[in-house]
Amino acid sequence: MSDWGRRSCALCDPTLPTAGGSEPVTLEARTRRLDRDLALLDVAGADGVLFERSGHGFAGRGVAARVPVADIAAVLGAIAVIDDEVGRPGSGPVAFGALPFRPGAPADLVVPELIVHRADDGTRWATTVGTAGAVADPRDAVDALPPPAPPHAGPSSFEVRSSRPPAEWTDAVATATKRIAAGALDKVVLAREVVVTADAPIPIPTVLARLRHAYPDCFLYLVDGFLGASPELLVARQGDIVRSQPMAGTAPRRGDPHADARIAAALLASPVYRHEHQVTIDAVHDTLLGFCSYLDDEPEPSVVHLANVVHLATTVEGRLSHPPASVLDLVAALHPTPAVCGRPRDAALALIDELEQLDRGRYAGTVGWVDRSGNGQWAVSIRCGTIDGAEARIVGGNGIVADSDPHTELVETRAKLQAVLSAIVRP
């Protein structure tokens, strides 16, 4: 196959006619182990897909099928798998996507033509997906990948502006705290957007490399120009094991070890942040419990240190009842969690509509992958932005409870927005 980064195919089902022809198309997949190592960021390039953490995960090029999320299980199941030398979760055809914040909003997943995987144990493999009888050998497809683009200067000047005046946003936060104090809801998440306009196209591979350097323990992702480095695992399923690590409660770091230690201790001791965190943990636990024969969570949250902020996090892990639910069923049940929406969900969504004045799109949605057996891993789409040529839109939000201080919340959003801003705006 040639030109992996640009070829596209608008297939909704591998057994349906293509958009431009009348002959039915059947897809096949082939998986081979790889002896040599590959940098996943180089495989993805500027136009591919990426979902990796600490250098382990997936990258893909090309589009064998673009499928509505509701149809992906049937489509993956209909792809004939041939010569799978690996036979592990994530081998064979895999679909990737970034689902929007709004539950039920239209969304597609992409099955790449070439998928490269680096497992945590060092195992590497590649899968090709294509028309029956014409599937490229995965090793040949890897050899045909274009070399990484050489570094270039990129933009030399940037304009950064808020889509909404900060004072208006803090007024919205103050209104939200009053509604919460009056008992209308327990928590709501309010987001704000900044827009970056550069004097030249913003180089996506460069931005991803900077995010990887700054946030090595986060989920690094790219789907259709939407990219980011998320610290938060929404849900992962491997066989009948399910795992989630919700995060809620955040404070900006100062860069001094002693000051940051005090900030982390204050975060753990804060009744406001601990309440915000527990609301999310309870929601995730109660939701997953309905799918599980066994489920447990850590008795106390831990503090996750990132380059710019610290988070409270709690791991929830259990065993799924049989037959185990697909990871996409778990995603649909969990999303959006109180960490990105609020609680109760319907009341929080209504207040977001009233106060936020923002189309979130894929911000605070979920991004990840699913294989034909329902295994997968999905992160919460935060610390993210959408790059389109010379423009980038970056969104960050905070959980608001009754005791939240509007100015403090504004400062916290600035720290969160800085994660992607600092990877884009460089002289």
C-alpha distance (Angstrom), angle and dihedral (degrees) to the residues before:
residue distance angle dihedral
M1 . . .
S2 3.78 . .
D3 3.79 136.0 .
W4 3.82 94.6 22.1
G5 3.79 94.5 -179.8
R6 3.80 97.2 56.6
R7 3.78 110.2 32.0
S8 3.81 114.8 104.6
C9 3.78 134.9 -179.7
A10 3.81 121.8 -168.1
L11 3.80 97.0 -145.9
C12 3.77 117.8 155.6
D13 3.81 94.4 -179.1
P14 3.82 129.1 10.3
T15 3.79 90.9 -130.0
L16 3.81 96.6 49.5
P17 3.81 128.2 86.9
T18 3.77 116.9 -91.2
A19 3.79 118.5 -107.7
G20 3.77 92.3 -103.8
G21 3.79 103.5 38.0
S22 3.77 144.6 42.8
E23 3.81 101.9 -131.3
P24 3.81 116.0 98.9
V25 3.78 115.9 -116.1
T26 3.79 123.8 -141.1
L27 3.79 119.5 -167.1
E28 3.78 128.9 -147.6
A29 3.79 132.2 -170.5
R30 3.80 131.9 -150.0
T31 3.83 125.8 -168.3
R32 3.80 127.1 -163.4
R33 3.79 133.4 176.2
L34 3.79 115.4 -114.6
D35 3.78 122.9 -135.9
R36 3.77 95.7 -166.8
D37 3.77 128.5 61.0
L38 3.79 125.2 -115.1
A39 3.79 131.8 -165.3
L40 3.79 105.6 -121.4
L41 3.81 92.5 -148.0
D42 3.80 89.0 57.6
V43 3.81 91.5 49.5
A44 3.81 92.4 51.8
G45 3.79 95.3 44.9
A46 3.80 115.8 171.4
D47 3.82 98.1 -48.4
G48 3.80 105.1 37.4
V49 3.79 134.5 81.3
L50 3.78 127.1 -94.9
F51 3.79 135.5 -174.9
E52 3.78 114.9 163.5
R53 3.78 143.6 135.2
S54 3.79 125.2 -155.0
G55 3.79 89.0 -10.5
H56 3.82 94.7 -53.2
G57 3.79 124.2 108.7
F58 3.79 137.7 51.6
A59 3.79 141.4 -35.6
G60 3.78 127.3 179.1
R61 3.79 143.3 -174.1
G62 3.79 132.1 -158.5
V63 3.80 129.2 10.3
A64 3.80 120.5 -95.1
A65 3.81 91.8 168.9
R66 3.79 138.1 -1.0
V67 3.80 108.4 -157.2
P68 3.83 136.3 -178.8
V69 3.78 107.1 -108.8
A70 3.82 92.1 -118.8
D71 3.83 90.2 59.9
I72 3.79 100.7 43.1
A73 3.82 97.9 96.7
A74 3.80 91.5 54.5
V75 3.78 92.8 44.5
L76 3.81 95.4 49.1
G77 3.79 89.9 45.2
A78 3.81 91.0 53.5
I79 3.81 94.4 53.6
A80 3.79 108.7 100.8
V81 3.80 109.7 -126.7
I82 3.80 114.2 -147.3
D83 3.79 130.1 -179.4
D84 3.82 98.1 -0.5
E85 3.79 101.8 178.4
V86 3.80 93.4 -179.8
G87 3.80 109.6 46.3
R88 3.82 94.8 -171.0
P89 3.81 133.8 122.7
G90 3.78 106.0 -70.9
S91 3.80 97.0 26.3
G92 3.79 119.5 115.7
P93 3.81 119.6 27.1
V94 3.82 115.6 -8.8
A95 3.80 129.6 -173.5
F96 3.79 124.8 -146.7
G97 3.77 131.4 -164.7
A98 3.79 150.1 155.4
L99 3.79 108.1 -135.7
P100 3.81 119.7 -155.1
F101 3.78 125.5 -109.5
R102 3.79 93.9 -114.1
P103 3.81 111.4 85.3
G104 3.79 110.5 -121.3
A105 3.80 95.1 13.8
P106 3.84 113.4 143.0
A107 3.80 113.4 -87.7
D108 3.79 138.2 166.2
L109 3.77 132.6 -152.6
V110 3.79 123.4 -146.2
V111 3.81 126.6 -136.0
P112 3.82 104.2 -159.6
E113 3.78 123.2 -142.1
L114 3.79 89.9 -130.6
I115 3.82 123.7 31.9
V116 3.80 123.3 -177.3
H117 3.80 121.3 -168.5
R118 3.81 132.4 -168.3
A119 3.81 110.5 -168.4
D120 3.80 124.9 -150.9
D121 3.82 90.5 -109.2
G122 3.80 92.3 55.3
T123 3.81 97.2 -100.8
R124 3.81 112.3 142.1
W125 3.76 130.3 -164.7
A126 3.78 142.8 161.3
T127 3.80 131.6 -145.9
T128 3.79 128.5 -162.2
V129 3.80 123.1 -160.5
G130 3.79 122.5 -165.3
T131 3.78 147.1 123.9
A132 3.78 117.5 -40.6
G133 3.77 113.2 -84.0
A134 3.81 92.9 11.8
V135 3.80 103.9 70.4
A136 3.78 111.3 137.3
D137 3.78 119.9 -125.8
P138 3.84 105.0 -100.7
R139 3.80 93.3 -131.3
D140 3.80 90.9 52.6
A141 3.80 89.9 48.6
V142 3.79 90.9 51.9
D143 3.81 90.6 49.1
A144 3.82 89.1 51.6
L145 3.81 93.9 55.7
P146 3.80 111.7 120.1
P147 3.81 115.4 -112.8
P148 3.82 116.4 -98.2
A149 3.76 112.8 -81.6
P150 3.81 111.7 -101.3
P151 3.81 116.1 -109.7
H152 3.75 114.7 -92.1
A153 3.75 135.3 -171.1
G154 3.80 96.8 -102.2
P155 3.81 121.1 -174.3
S156 3.79 119.5 -7.4
S157 3.81 98.7 -165.8
F158 3.80 135.4 33.0
E159 3.76 138.2 -167.9
V160 3.81 115.8 -152.7
R161 3.80 120.8 -169.7
S162 3.78 137.3 164.2
S163 3.78 115.3 -117.3
R164 3.80 87.4 -140.6
P165 3.82 128.6 29.3
P166 3.82 109.5 -99.1
A167 3.82 91.4 -128.2
E168 3.79 90.2 59.3
W169 3.78 90.4 51.0
T170 3.80 93.2 51.3
D171 3.81 88.5 49.5
A172 3.81 87.6 55.3
V173 3.80 89.8 51.0
A174 3.80 90.5 51.6
T175 3.80 90.3 51.1
A176 3.79 90.3 49.8
T177 3.82 93.4 51.8
K178 3.80 89.9 53.3
R179 3.81 91.7 51.1
I180 3.79 90.6 49.1
A181 3.81 93.1 47.3
A182 3.80 88.6 51.3
G183 3.81 90.1 56.7
A184 3.80 100.1 -107.7
L185 3.83 90.9 127.8
D186 3.82 141.7 -20.4
K187 3.79 100.8 -119.8
V188 3.79 142.7 -7.6
V189 3.80 131.9 -167.8
L190 3.80 116.4 -137.7
A191 3.80 120.9 -168.3
R192 3.78 135.6 -164.4
E193 3.80 132.4 -160.4
V194 3.78 135.7 -140.3
V195 3.80 124.0 -166.2
V196 3.80 123.0 -147.4
T197 3.80 118.9 -158.6
A198 3.80 116.3 -171.3
D199 3.80 132.5 -171.0
A200 3.83 91.6 -121.2
P201 3.81 137.3 22.5
I202 3.80 113.1 -65.8
P203 3.84 108.9 -119.6
I204 3.81 108.0 -124.9
P205 3.84 96.7 -161.6
T206 3.80 90.2 53.1
V207 3.80 91.9 50.2
L208 3.81 91.1 49.2
A209 3.80 91.7 49.1
R210 3.80 90.9 51.8
L211 3.80 91.5 49.0
R212 3.81 90.3 49.4
H213 3.80 90.7 51.9
A214 3.81 93.8 47.6
Y215 3.82 98.2 39.7
P216 3.83 107.5 29.0
D217 3.82 94.0 160.6
C218 3.82 95.9 51.3
F219 3.80 129.8 92.4
L220 3.79 105.7 -97.6
Y221 3.80 113.1 -155.4
L222 3.79 144.7 174.3
V223 3.81 127.3 -177.2
D224 3.81 122.9 159.6
G225 3.81 94.5 -24.5
F226 3.80 92.9 -45.5
L227 3.78 110.3 119.6
G228 3.76 142.5 162.4
A229 3.79 150.0 132.6
S230 3.79 111.0 -105.1
P231 3.81 123.0 -170.0
E232 3.80 93.9 -166.5
L233 3.80 127.2 88.6
L234 3.80 110.1 -154.5
V235 3.80 95.1 -173.1
A236 3.80 141.0 -32.3
R237 3.78 128.0 -166.7
Q238 3.80 126.2 -167.0
G239 3.79 113.0 171.2
D240 3.80 104.4 -46.2
I241 3.82 96.1 -25.1
V242 3.80 117.0 104.1
R243 3.79 126.6 -170.4
S244 3.80 136.5 179.3
Q245 3.79 133.4 173.9
P246 3.80 109.7 -164.1
M247 3.79 118.9 -165.8
A248 3.79 126.9 -159.3
G249 3.78 128.6 151.6
T250 3.80 116.9 56.6
A251 3.79 138.1 -173.4
P252 3.83 129.7 -177.6
R253 3.81 118.7 -110.9
R254 3.80 122.8 -128.1
G255 3.81 99.5 -153.5
D256 3.81 95.0 -117.1
P257 3.84 113.8 109.0
H258 3.80 94.8 -140.2
A259 3.80 93.5 45.7
D260 3.81 91.3 46.2
A261 3.81 90.9 50.7
R262 3.80 89.6 53.9
I263 3.81 90.5 48.1
A264 3.82 91.4 51.8
A265 3.81 91.8 48.5
A266 3.80 91.2 48.5
L267 3.80 90.6 49.6
L268 3.80 91.1 54.0
A269 3.81 91.6 46.5
S270 3.81 96.9 45.1
P271 3.83 113.8 109.3
V272 3.82 89.5 -157.8
Y273 3.80 95.6 54.2
R274 3.80 94.0 38.2
H275 3.80 90.2 53.9
E276 3.81 91.3 47.7
H277 3.80 89.3 50.3
Q278 3.80 95.8 46.8
V279 3.80 92.0 51.9
T280 3.81 88.7 60.1
I281 3.81 95.6 43.3
D282 3.81 91.7 50.8
A283 3.80 91.7 50.4
V284 3.82 93.7 49.7
H285 3.80 93.3 44.8
D286 3.80 94.4 47.4
T287 3.82 91.8 47.7
L288 3.80 96.6 48.3
L289 3.79 92.9 43.6
G290 3.80 90.1 72.5
F291 3.83 89.5 61.2
C292 3.81 97.7 43.3
S293 3.77 142.2 79.1
Y294 3.81 88.6 -160.0
L295 3.80 131.6 16.7
D296 3.78 134.0 167.6
D297 3.78 138.4 168.6
E298 3.79 135.0 -159.0
P299 3.81 112.9 -85.4
E300 3.80 93.2 -133.0
P301 3.81 131.4 27.8
S302 3.78 121.4 -112.4
V303 3.78 127.3 -140.9
V304 3.81 116.3 -113.2
H305 3.81 112.4 -155.7
L306 3.80 117.6 -150.2
A307 3.78 129.0 174.6
N308 3.80 94.0 -94.4
V309 3.82 107.9 17.2
V310 3.80 144.4 19.2
H311 3.81 122.9 -129.3
L312 3.77 136.5 -163.9
A313 3.81 109.6 -124.9
T314 3.80 136.5 178.7
T315 3.81 126.6 -169.8
V316 3.82 118.2 -134.9
E317 3.81 116.5 -168.3
G318 3.78 136.7 168.4
R319 3.78 150.2 137.4
L320 3.80 120.6 -85.9
S321 3.78 121.7 -127.8
H322 3.82 115.5 -111.9
P323 2.91 127.1 -63.2
P324 3.81 86.8 35.0
A325 3.79 117.0 -131.6
S326 3.80 118.2 -111.9
V327 3.78 115.2 -103.2
L328 3.82 87.5 -115.0
D329 3.81 90.4 59.1
L330 3.79 88.2 52.7
V331 3.80 90.9 47.6
A332 3.80 91.2 51.4
A333 3.80 91.6 49.6
L334 3.80 95.9 47.1
H335 3.79 102.9 38.0
P336 2.96 124.2 125.8
T337 3.80 98.5 26.9
P338 3.81 122.0 -166.6
A339 3.82 87.0 -101.5
V340 3.82 90.7 73.3
C341 3.81 102.1 19.5
G342 3.80 115.7 20.9
R343 3.77 139.0 -123.6
P344 2.97 134.2 -47.0
R345 3.80 86.8 30.7
D346 3.81 99.3 -142.0
A347 3.80 93.5 47.1
A348 3.80 90.8 47.4
L349 3.82 92.7 49.3
A350 3.80 90.1 51.0
L351 3.80 92.4 50.5
I352 3.81 91.3 47.1
D353 3.81 88.6 54.1
E354 3.79 90.2 50.6
L355 3.80 101.0 43.8
E356 3.79 111.7 21.9
Q357 3.84 102.0 64.6
L358 3.81 90.7 -161.6
D359 3.79 137.7 112.2
R360 3.80 100.1 -136.5
G361 3.79 95.2 -166.5
R362 3.80 106.7 176.9
Y363 3.81 95.0 -12.5
A364 3.84 109.7 114.3
G365 3.79 89.4 11.1
T366 3.78 120.8 109.2
V367 3.79 133.5 -93.7
G368 3.78 130.3 -164.7
W369 3.80 148.6 89.0
V370 3.80 142.5 -74.7
D371 3.80 130.8 -164.7
R372 3.81 130.5 -152.5
S373 3.84 91.5 -90.2
G374 3.81 94.7 54.1
N375 3.80 95.4 -104.1
G376 3.77 116.4 137.4
Q377 3.77 150.8 126.2
W378 3.81 126.7 -120.7
A379 3.78 129.1 -173.9
V380 3.78 129.1 -163.8
S381 3.82 108.5 -100.8
I382 3.78 100.0 -120.3
R383 3.83 132.8 128.9
C384 3.77 85.0 42.0
G385 3.76 146.9 130.5
T386 3.78 142.7 -178.4
I387 3.81 118.2 -120.4
D388 3.79 120.1 -159.2
G389 3.77 112.0 172.0
A390 3.79 108.5 -63.7
E391 3.81 95.2 -7.4
A392 3.80 131.0 79.9
R393 3.79 129.4 -175.4
I394 3.80 116.4 -157.2
V395 3.80 125.1 -172.9
G396 3.80 131.4 -169.4
G397 3.77 132.0 172.8
N398 3.79 144.4 -174.4
G399 3.76 136.4 -143.7
I400 3.79 110.3 -114.0
V401 3.81 123.4 -155.3
A402 3.80 131.6 170.9
D403 3.82 95.2 -83.4
S404 3.80 96.9 44.2
D405 3.80 116.6 130.8
P406 3.84 112.5 -137.3
H407 3.81 95.6 -143.8
T408 3.81 92.5 47.9
E409 3.80 89.9 49.9
L410 3.82 90.6 51.5
V411 3.81 90.7 52.8
E412 3.80 89.8 49.5
T413 3.82 92.4 52.7
R414 3.79 89.3 52.3
A415 3.80 90.0 55.0
K416 3.81 91.1 50.1
L417 3.80 94.1 46.2
Q418 3.79 89.8 50.0
A419 3.80 90.8 67.6
V420 3.81 92.6 73.9
L421 3.81 97.0 23.2
S422 3.79 91.3 61.4
A423 3.81 90.3 51.6
I424 3.82 91.7 53.3
V425 3.80 107.3 33.2
R426 3.79 105.3 65.4
P427 3.81 125.3 141.0
